[in-house]
């Protein structure tokens, strides 16, 4: 057990910047949790880092997407094209706001959609395309933008997994009409929750400002409680602490044949969400203050994740039944490292890794055409040849995990497949 604990790796690490707890205490004591000077400073700093003239904060990534839609000027009833493999709450937001989600295929190597997937789905009713950079791999955004301009449709970039990704030196989120970002705890730039949109369009910016002027801030108690919860998760996802706490519970659950602390996904997730009344909420001052700290470290963090991912990919080599993610476009940052595994063997690999101290995660993404709220659309009138959620196993490659541990993960995967060390 001691050897296992030394090599323990959580399925996901919370990335908080140095000084986050001190900033939390300072904002609470100084009564600056909800409003304060950090908001405007963060908007300017984040916009400068992105290369975008206008930035607006929101209460969450979902709220940021709603803000993007409401500020876009799209008429209700318009079709919005989404990749078929995505976080299903996002197209659900569009549907609940009166738009029609339409789904297109994805490229099996990158999980992203390109113009060859999007163009067949464009109709006279198409108002926008969601260009998603899934798992930190940028989609072919230049080609998507060229198609969108030819067909006169809006492009919203979903950068929830891709904060800090650059394509030929330009940040994703600045190619489209609107870029949206998530600062949730599982992302590479968590700010005790929150989200943002970026745009260079003055009309969109003006409408976003007007919407936010009427939006509510979460209560101080709500934000503080969430911040304390995320600080606790930061501690619990340090590899050694994880090994002494949550890992023990996971091993017991595995022994008893119980679910491994997986979050709600697919129809179960949407059923809970549909009972809500989505509203645009504002970013809190505390969240902006954490964002300012992140801006000092995020590029180094992203490079550390890339480094760990390169080790894993190189050491895995060719493993039968497993495909490691490939970088095709831009500087993939691997917010998540998705292995594609034979669906019949994925859980066996997951259990094998867990027995040897490495937790892993099934994905929150879904093939949306299989979900109840979207079945009545005509979006299933094509053959989807990309990966399904049942084939994806996510490995954490955040830089808090040492390079030696990344090599050990690769050795474990190769051993599971019956291969020698690489």
QUIGI-V480863 format. One record per residue. N is the residue number from 1. PHI is phi in degrees with one decimal (* if undefined). NEAR is the number of other C-alpha atoms within 12 Angstrom. D_CENTER is the distance of its C-alpha to the mean C-alpha in whole Angstrom. Layout:
N|PHI|NEAR|D_CENTER ; N|PHI|NEAR|D_CENTER
This chain:
1|*|15|33 ; 2|-63.1|12|33 ; 3|-63.2|15|32 ; 4|-61.7|27|29 ; 5|-62.9|28|28 ; 6|-60.8|24|29 ; 7|-97.4|34|26 ; 8|-64.3|42|24 ; 9|-133.1|43|20 ; 10|-75.8|42|17 ; 11|-70.2|39|14 ; 12|-157.5|38|12 ; 13|-110.7|39|13 ; 14|-84.4|39|13 ; 15|-99.8|42|13 ; 16|-108.0|45|16 ; 17|-76.4|31|18 ; 18|-56.0|21|22 ; 19|92.2|19|24 ; 20|-66.8|30|21 ; 21|-66.7|28|24 ; 22|-61.8|21|26 ; 23|-65.3|33|25 ; 24|-59.3|38|24 ; 25|-62.6|21|28 ; 26|-62.1|20|29 ; 27|-67.9|29|27 ; 28|-66.8|25|28 ; 29|-65.3|14|32 ; 30|-86.5|17|32 ; 31|57.0|20|31 ; 32|-124.0|26|28 ; 33|-71.6|36|25 ; 34|-86.1|31|25 ; 35|-132.7|26|26 ; 36|169.0|22|28 ; 37|-72.1|22|28 ; 38|-66.4|28|24 ; 39|-60.5|31|23 ; 40|-65.2|24|25 ; 41|-63.1|24|24 ; 42|-67.8|34|21 ; 43|-57.3|35|21 ; 44|-68.4|25|23 ; 45|-68.3|26|22 ; 46|-67.0|39|18 ; 47|-63.7|30|20 ; 48|-65.7|19|22 ; 49|-64.4|32|19 ; 50|-71.1|37|17 ; 51|90.9|25|21 ; 52|-127.4|32|21 ; 53|-73.2|25|24 ; 54|-129.1|36|22 ; 55|-132.1|44|19 ; 56|-134.8|51|19 ; 57|-87.0|53|17 ; 58|-142.5|45|16 ; 59|-70.5|43|16 ; 60|-163.3|39|12 ; 61|-63.8|43|9 ; 62|-62.5|39|11 ; 63|-63.9|41|14 ; 64|-64.3|46|13 ; 65|-65.8|44|13 ; 66|-62.9|45|16 ; 67|-61.9|50|18 ; 68|-60.5|49|17 ; 69|-65.2|45|19 ; 70|-68.1|32|22 ; 71|-86.3|32|22 ; 72|-71.7|36|22 ; 73|85.3|24|25 ; 74|-64.7|30|25 ; 75|-74.1|21|27 ; 76|-62.4|22|27 ; 77|95.4|20|27 ; 78|-67.4|28|25 ; 79|-82.3|34|23 ; 80|-125.0|42|20 ; 81|-89.9|49|19 ; 82|-118.7|50|15 ; 83|-62.5|46|14 ; 84|-64.7|46|16 ; 85|-98.2|44|13 ; 86|-158.2|40|10 ; 87|-76.1|35|8 ; 88|-66.6|39|12 ; 89|-62.2|38|12 ; 90|-66.3|44|11 ; 91|-64.2|43|15 ; 92|-66.9|38|16 ; 93|-58.3|35|16 ; 94|-59.4|39|18 ; 95|-64.2|29|20 ; 96|-67.2|26|21 ; 97|-89.3|29|22 ; 98|101.3|20|24 ; 99|-103.1|29|23 ; 100|-111.7|33|23 ; 101|-70.4|43|20 ; 102|-127.3|44|21 ; 103|-112.7|44|19 ; 104|-120.6|41|19 ; 105|-70.5|37|19 ; 106|-129.2|35|17 ; 107|-77.7|30|18 ; 108|-65.4|30|18 ; 109|-83.0|25|18 ; 110|-116.9|36|15 ; 111|71.3|44|13 ; 112|-106.3|41|13 ; 113|-102.0|41|16 ; 114|-114.4|37|19 ; 115|-59.1|32|22 ; 116|-67.8|19|24 ; 117|-88.7|34|21 ; 118|-78.4|42|21 ; 119|-56.7|30|25 ; 120|-63.6|22|26 ; 121|-95.7|33|24 ; 122|-76.2|31|26 ; 123|-130.0|20|29 ; 124|-65.8|16|31 ; 125|-94.1|23|28 ; 126|-69.9|32|25 ; 127|-108.1|34|24 ; 128|-156.5|46|20 ; 129|-122.8|50|18 ; 130|-94.9|51|14 ; 131|-90.5|51|13 ; 132|-99.0|46|10 ; 133|-102.9|52|9 ; 134|-76.9|47|7 ; 135|58.9|44|6 ; 136|86.2|42|8 ; 137|-95.3|42|11 ; 138|-65.6|45|12 ; 139|-76.5|45|14 ; 140|-72.0|36|18 ; 141|-67.6|41|17 ; 142|-63.0|28|21 ; 143|-68.9|24|22 ; 144|-63.7|37|20 ; 145|-65.3|33|22 ; 146|-62.1|21|25 ; 147|-63.2|27|25 ; 148|-63.0|31|24 ; 149|-68.1|21|26 ; 150|-63.2|14|29 ; 151|-99.1|24|28 ; 152|59.4|20|28 ; 153|-121.2|33|24 ; 154|-74.8|38|22 ; 155|-122.0|40|18 ; 156|-109.5|45|15 ; 157|-91.0|48|12 ; 158|-92.0|49|9 ; 159|-107.8|47|7 ; 160|-57.4|46|4 ; 161|-102.4|41|3 ; 162|-134.4|41|7 ; 163|-68.3|50|9 ; 164|102.5|45|12 ; 165|-75.3|43|13 ; 166|-122.3|33|16 ; 167|-120.2|27|18 ; 168|51.9|16|22 ; 169|86.6|16|21 ; 170|-101.9|22|19 ; 171|-70.1|33|16 ; 172|-64.8|49|14 ; 173|98.3|48|14 ; 174|-116.2|40|17 ; 175|-84.4|40|18 ; 176|-81.3|41|18 ; 177|-69.0|40|20 ; 178|-141.9|47|17 ; 179|-111.2|51|14 ; 180|-122.5|48|11 ; 181|-132.6|50|9 ; 182|-118.8|41|7 ; 183|-113.6|41|9 ; 184|-70.5|33|8 ; 185|-61.4|34|10 ; 186|-87.0|32|7 ; 187|-89.2|40|6 ; 188|-78.9|47|8 ; 189|-131.5|45|10 ; 190|-73.0|44|11 ; 191|-124.3|51|14 ; 192|58.7|48|15 ; 193|91.5|47|13 ; 194|107.5|45|13 ; 195|-164.2|46|11 ; 196|-159.5|54|13 ; 197|-123.0|56|15 ; 198|-132.5|49|17 ; 199|-155.3|40|20 ; 200|-108.2|24|23 ; 201|-90.3|26|25 ; 202|-64.7|19|27 ; 203|-64.7|18|28 ; 204|-62.3|31|24 ; 205|-61.6|30|24 ; 206|-64.4|23|27 ; 207|-66.7|24|26 ; 208|-62.6|38|23 ; 209|-62.2|27|25 ; 210|-67.6|18|27 ; 211|-64.4|28|25 ; 212|-68.8|31|23 ; 213|-62.9|19|27 ; 214|-100.5|15|27 ; 215|-80.3|23|24 ; 216|-95.3|20|25 ; 217|-90.7|29|23 ; 218|-61.7|28|22 ; 219|-64.0|21|25 ; 220|-54.2|25|26 ; 221|-64.1|16|26 ; 222|-65.4|19|23 ; 223|-65.4|32|21 ; 224|-63.9|32|23 ; 225|-62.1|19|22 ; 226|-64.4|28|19 ; 227|-62.9|36|19 ; 228|-64.5|26|21 ; 229|-62.9|20|19 ; 230|-71.6|30|16 ; 231|-61.0|33|19 ; 232|-64.5|23|21 ; 233|-68.4|27|17 ; 234|-58.2|30|17 ; 235|-64.3|26|21 ; 236|-69.6|25|20 ; 237|-100.4|33|18 ; 238|-71.4|34|20 ; 239|-50.4|35|22 ; 240|-69.1|28|25 ; 241|-62.9|23|25 ; 242|-57.6|34|22 ; 243|-62.5|33|25 ; 244|-88.0|26|28 ; 245|-123.7|21|26 ; 246|-59.9|31|23 ; 247|-60.5|37|24 ; 248|-62.8|27|27 ; 249|-65.8|20|26 ; 250|-65.5|33|24 ; 251|-62.9|33|27 ; 252|-65.8|19|29 ; 253|-62.6|19|27 ; 254|-62.9|23|27 ; 255|-62.0|15|31 ; 256|-88.7|11|31 ; 257|73.1|12|29 ; 258|-97.3|14|27 ; 259|-61.9|19|23 ; 260|-96.3|27|21 ; 261|57.1|20|19 ; 262|-84.7|18|16 ; 263|-78.3|14|15 ; 264|-64.0|22|16 ; 265|-136.2|25|14 ; 266|57.8|31|16 ; 267|-61.8|26|19 ; 268|-62.5|19|19 ; 269|-62.7|25|16 ; 270|-69.2|28|17 ; 271|-61.2|18|21 ; 272|-66.5|15|20 ; 273|-68.9|23|18 ; 274|-67.1|23|21 ; 275|-82.5|13|23 ; 276|-94.5|14|21 ; 277|-119.0|15|22 ; 278|-57.6|26|19 ; 279|-133.7|27|20 ; 280|-74.7|38|19 ; 281|-119.2|34|19 ; 282|-91.2|41|20 ; 283|-70.4|48|18 ; 284|-89.9|48|20 ; 285|-59.8|42|22 ; 286|-60.1|48|21 ; 287|-63.9|55|18 ; 288|-65.6|46|19 ; 289|-64.0|43|21 ; 290|-68.4|43|18 ; 291|-60.1|47|16 ; 292|-63.1|35|20 ; 293|-64.8|30|20 ; 294|-60.3|34|17 ; 295|-59.9|33|18 ; 296|-80.6|22|21 ; 297|-128.9|23|19 ; 298|-62.8|35|15 ; 299|-65.3|26|17 ; 300|-66.7|21|19 ; 301|-61.0|33|16 ; 302|-60.2|36|14 ; 303|-66.7|25|17 ; 304|-64.0|28|18 ; 305|-66.3|36|14 ; 306|-61.1|34|16 ; 307|-60.9|29|19 ; 308|-63.3|35|18 ; 309|-64.7|42|17 ; 310|-62.2|30|20 ; 311|-61.3|29|22 ; 312|-63.2|41|20 ; 313|-63.5|33|21 ; 314|-65.2|24|24 ; 315|-74.0|29|26 ; 316|-69.9|33|24 ; 317|58.1|25|26 ; 318|-98.8|21|27 ; 319|-112.0|29|27 ; 320|-56.4|19|28 ; 321|82.7|25|26 ; 322|-132.6|28|22 ; 323|-120.6|29|21 ; 324|-81.2|35|18 ; 325|-65.2|41|16 ; 326|-113.3|32|18 ; 327|-88.8|30|17 ; 328|-113.3|21|19 ; 329|-127.0|28|18 ; 330|65.0|27|17 ; 331|-101.6|33|16 ; 332|-44.6|38|13 ; 333|-106.0|45|11 ; 334|56.6|45|10 ; 335|-56.3|46|7 ; 336|-130.4|41|8 ; 337|-111.0|43|11 ; 338|-90.9|43|12 ; 339|-79.5|44|16 ; 340|-99.8|35|18 ; 341|-123.7|30|20 ; 342|-50.4|24|23 ; 343|-53.7|21|22 ; 344|-73.6|15|26 ; 345|-112.9|21|25 ; 346|-58.9|32|22 ; 347|-66.2|26|22 ; 348|-63.3|21|25 ; 349|-63.8|37|24 ; 350|-59.7|36|21 ; 351|-68.0|31|24 ; 352|-61.2|24|26 ; 353|-62.3|38|23 ; 354|-62.9|38|23 ; 355|-61.1|30|27 ; 356|-103.9|34|27 ; 357|94.0|35|25 ; 358|-114.8|44|21 ; 359|-82.0|43|19 ; 360|-142.7|40|16 ; 361|-135.7|37|14 ; 362|-75.5|37|14 ; 363|-82.2|35|11 ; 364|-85.0|32|9 ; 365|-75.7|38|10 ; 366|-138.2|37|13 ; 367|-76.5|38|16 ; 368|-67.0|39|16 ; 369|-71.0|33|20 ; 370|-93.3|23|21 ; 371|-93.7|30|20 ; 372|-53.2|20|23 ; 373|-64.4|29|22 ; 374|-111.2|30|22 ; 375|-69.7|19|24 ; 376|-80.4|16|27 ; 377|-78.5|21|26 ; 378|-89.1|17|27 ; 379|-74.1|32|24 ; 380|-95.4|22|25 ; 381|-84.9|16|28 ; 382|-151.9|19|26 ; 383|-94.4|15|26 ; 384|-88.8|25|22 ; 385|-106.0|17|23 ; 386|-83.5|27|19 ; 387|-72.3|34|18 ; 388|-99.9|33|17 ; 389|-62.8|33|15 ; 390|-69.9|28|18 ; 391|-102.0|33|18 ; 392|-102.0|40|15 ; 393|-129.7|39|15 ; 394|-94.3|38|12 ; 395|-113.3|42|14 ; 396|-80.1|44|13 ; 397|-123.0|47|14 ; 398|-62.5|44|14 ; 399|-66.7|35|17 ; 400|-65.9|32|19 ; 401|-88.8|38|19 ; 402|-69.4|27|23 ; 403|-64.2|25|23 ; 404|-63.7|22|26 ; 405|-68.5|34|24 ; 406|-64.9|36|22 ; 407|-65.6|27|25 ; 408|-65.9|31|26 ; 409|-59.5|43|23 ; 410|-62.0|37|24 ; 411|-62.8|29|27 ; 412|-63.6|33|26 ; 413|-64.9|43|25 ; 414|-65.7|29|28 ; 415|-64.8|22|30 ; 416|-58.9|28|29 ; 417|-83.7|26|29 ; 418|79.6|15|33 ; 419|-106.8|19|32 ; 420|-73.0|17|34 ; 421|-61.8|21|32 ; 422|-109.4|22|31
